[in-house]
């Protein structure tokens, strides 16, 4: 998961939605939550937006580096600014499309991100067309695919409804009741193609992939 810290809420939402569409799981927040989020979540990299409040972002960058010396960090800088905090990649201020392209390159080349996740039973691709269950195509809506991808990423662990909503719906467009409906849709589609559900509800804790689909290493 990519930790995206920015003081610009609109930018954070746009970037998160675009990254989700490309199979990358971002968790975006204001800079003040950066260290706490990194401690609470499995993050494989961080992208820090220093265009508003660069000194604070550089302090967070340095703190992340001390606590997670092997975690790749990218720093988005305004024109003419000098980097500090030892980031692995610098991204200069540019159009959103160019920032997105640079961020995807960072995830791919530095963080080692790959769109395809697979076991003997389930393959979750970057697009619904690439996703298969027991060899059968599993054609999900884009947000349903994001839910399945996040549960795969965290398997065999359980993910709370709050965390699923935070990651898969960064623009705050969904409620827990809607999430249950979408998970029901995923399981209905899975039963249609393979006769078995994909996701189970762990009472009082959240959701996880059904046992045997993704086993602990």
C-alpha positions as CSV (number, residue, x, y, z in Angstrom):
1,X,0.0,0.0,0.0
2,X,1.2,3.5,-0.8
3,X,0.9,6.1,1.9
4,X,0.0,9.4,0.3
5,X,0.3,12.5,2.5
6,X,-0.9,15.8,1.3
7,X,-2.5,19.0,2.8
8,X,-4.6,19.3,-0.4
9,X,-7.7,17.2,0.2
10,X,-8.9,17.5,-3.4
11,X,-5.6,16.4,-4.8
12,X,-5.4,13.5,-2.4
13,X,-8.8,12.3,-3.4
14,X,-8.1,12.6,-7.2
15,X,-4.7,10.8,-6.9
16,X,-6.2,8.1,-4.7
17,X,-9.1,7.4,-7.1
18,X,-6.7,7.3,-10.1
19,X,-4.3,5.0,-8.3
20,X,-7.1,2.7,-7.3
21,X,-8.2,2.5,-11.0
22,X,-4.7,1.2,-11.8
23,X,-4.6,-1.4,-9.1
24,X,-2.5,0.5,-6.6
25,X,-3.8,0.7,-3.0
26,X,-3.2,4.2,-1.7
27,X,-4.0,5.4,1.8
28,X,-4.2,9.2,1.8
29,X,-4.3,11.6,4.7
30,X,-3.2,15.0,5.9
31,X,0.5,15.2,6.9
32,X,-0.2,15.2,10.6
33,X,-1.4,11.6,10.5
34,X,1.5,10.4,8.5
35,X,3.6,8.6,11.2
36,X,0.6,7.2,13.0
37,X,-0.8,5.8,9.7
38,X,2.5,4.2,8.8
39,X,2.7,2.5,12.2
40,X,-0.9,1.2,11.8
41,X,-0.9,-0.1,8.2
42,X,1.2,-2.3,6.0
43,X,2.8,0.3,3.7
44,X,5.3,-0.5,1.0
45,X,6.1,3.1,0.2
46,X,5.2,6.8,0.9
47,X,4.6,9.7,-1.4
48,X,4.8,13.1,0.5
49,X,3.4,16.3,-1.0
50,X,5.7,19.2,0.0
51,X,4.0,21.9,-2.0
52,X,2.2,23.2,1.0
53,X,4.3,23.3,4.2
54,X,7.5,21.8,2.9
55,X,9.5,22.0,6.2
56,X,6.8,19.9,8.0
57,X,6.8,17.3,5.2
58,X,10.6,17.1,5.3
59,X,10.4,16.4,9.0
60,X,7.9,13.7,8.4
61,X,10.2,12.3,5.6
62,X,13.2,12.2,8.0
63,X,11.1,10.6,10.7
64,X,9.7,7.9,8.3
65,X,13.3,7.3,7.2
66,X,14.4,6.7,10.8
67,X,11.6,4.4,11.7
68,X,11.4,2.6,8.3
69,X,14.9,2.7,6.8
70,X,14.0,0.3,3.9
71,X,10.7,1.9,3.0
72,X,10.9,3.8,-0.4
73,X,9.9,7.5,-0.1
74,X,9.0,9.9,-2.9
75,X,8.8,13.7,-2.3
76,X,6.7,16.1,-4.4
77,X,8.4,19.5,-4.4
78,X,7.5,22.9,-5.7
79,X,9.7,24.4,-8.4
80,X,13.0,25.6,-7.1
81,X,12.8,23.9,-3.7
82,X,15.8,21.9,-2.5
83,X,15.0,18.4,-1.1
84,X,16.0,17.3,2.4
85,X,15.1,14.1,4.3
86,X,16.8,11.7,1.8
87,X,13.8,10.7,-0.4
88,X,14.3,8.0,-3.0
89,X,12.6,9.9,-5.7
90,X,11.9,13.6,-6.4
91,X,8.8,14.6,-8.3
92,X,8.6,18.3,-9.3
93,X,5.4,20.2,-9.4
94,X,3.6,19.6,-12.6
95,X,0.1,18.6,-14.0
96,X,-1.8,16.0,-12.1
97,X,-1.5,13.5,-15.0
98,X,2.3,13.9,-14.9
99,X,2.4,13.5,-11.1
100,X,0.2,10.3,-11.4
101,X,2.6,8.9,-14.1
102,X,5.6,9.7,-11.9
103,X,3.9,8.1,-8.8
104,X,3.0,4.9,-10.8
105,X,6.7,4.8,-12.0
106,X,7.8,5.2,-8.4
107,X,5.5,2.3,-7.2
108,X,6.6,0.1,-10.0
109,X,10.4,0.8,-10.2
110,X,11.2,1.6,-6.6
111,X,8.5,-0.1,-4.4
112,X,8.4,-3.2,-6.6
113,X,4.6,-3.0,-7.1
114,X,2.9,-5.3,-9.5
115,X,-0.7,-5.2,-10.5
116,X,-1.3,-8.9,-10.6
117,X,-1.8,-10.9,-7.4
118,X,-2.4,-14.6,-7.7
119,X,-2.8,-18.0,-5.9
120,X,-4.0,-21.3,-7.2
121,X,-7.6,-20.2,-6.6
122,X,-7.8,-16.5,-7.2
123,X,-6.1,-14.1,-9.6
124,X,-6.7,-10.4,-9.0
125,X,-5.6,-8.3,-12.0
126,X,-5.4,-4.6,-12.6
127,X,-8.7,-4.7,-14.4
128,X,-11.9,-6.7,-13.9
129,X,-11.2,-8.5,-17.2
130,X,-8.0,-9.9,-15.7
131,X,-9.5,-11.2,-12.5
132,X,-10.4,-14.9,-12.3
133,X,-11.7,-17.3,-9.6
134,X,-11.0,-21.0,-10.0
135,X,-10.2,-20.3,-13.6
136,X,-13.4,-18.5,-14.4
137,X,-13.6,-14.8,-15.3
138,X,-14.8,-12.7,-12.3
139,X,-16.2,-9.5,-13.8
140,X,-16.5,-7.0,-11.0
141,X,-17.3,-3.3,-10.9
142,X,-14.1,-1.2,-10.4
143,X,-14.8,-0.5,-6.7
144,X,-15.7,-4.1,-6.0
145,X,-12.3,-5.0,-7.5
146,X,-10.6,-2.5,-5.2
147,X,-12.3,-4.2,-2.2
148,X,-11.2,-7.6,-3.3
149,X,-7.7,-6.4,-4.0
150,X,-7.4,-4.8,-0.5
151,X,-8.6,-8.0,1.2
152,X,-6.1,-10.0,-0.9
153,X,-3.4,-7.6,0.1
154,X,-4.2,-8.0,3.8
155,X,-4.9,-11.8,3.6
156,X,-5.3,-13.9,5.6
157,X,-6.0,-11.1,8.1
158,X,-9.3,-9.4,8.8
159,X,-10.0,-5.8,7.6
160,X,-12.5,-3.6,9.4
161,X,-15.3,-1.9,7.5
162,X,-13.8,1.5,8.4
163,X,-10.5,0.6,6.9
164,X,-12.1,-0.8,3.7
165,X,-14.1,2.4,3.3
166,X,-11.0,4.6,4.0
167,X,-8.9,2.9,1.4
168,X,-11.4,1.9,-1.3
169,X,-13.6,5.0,-1.1
170,X,-11.2,7.9,-0.3
171,X,-13.8,10.5,-1.4
172,X,-16.1,9.3,1.4
173,X,-18.9,8.3,-0.9
174,X,-19.9,5.1,0.8
175,X,-21.3,3.9,4.2
176,X,-20.9,0.6,6.0
177,X,-24.3,-0.6,4.8
178,X,-23.4,0.1,1.2
179,X,-20.1,-1.8,1.7
180,X,-22.0,-4.8,2.9
181,X,-24.1,-4.7,-0.3
182,X,-21.0,-4.5,-2.5
183,X,-19.4,-7.4,-0.7
184,X,-22.6,-9.3,-1.2
185,X,-22.4,-8.5,-4.9
186,X,-18.8,-9.9,-5.0
187,X,-19.9,-13.1,-3.4
188,X,-23.0,-13.4,-5.6
189,X,-20.8,-13.1,-8.7
190,X,-18.3,-15.6,-7.3
191,X,-21.1,-18.2,-6.6
192,X,-22.4,-17.7,-10.2
193,X,-19.0,-18.5,-11.8
194,X,-17.5,-21.0,-9.3
195,X,-20.2,-22.0,-6.8
196,X,-18.2,-20.6,-3.8
197,X,-18.1,-17.3,-2.1
198,X,-14.9,-15.2,-1.8
199,X,-15.4,-13.1,1.3
200,X,-16.6,-13.9,4.8
201,X,-17.9,-11.6,7.5
202,X,-16.0,-12.0,10.8
203,X,-18.6,-10.9,13.4
204,X,-17.5,-7.7,15.2
205,X,-14.2,-7.4,13.3
206,X,-14.8,-7.0,9.6
207,X,-14.1,-8.9,6.4
208,X,-11.5,-11.4,5.1
209,X,-11.1,-13.7,2.2
210,X,-12.5,-17.1,2.8
211,X,-10.1,-19.7,4.3
212,X,-8.0,-21.5,1.8
213,X,-8.0,-18.9,-1.0
214,X,-4.9,-17.1,0.4
215,X,-3.0,-19.0,3.0
216,X,-0.3,-17.6,5.4
217,X,3.2,-17.8,4.1
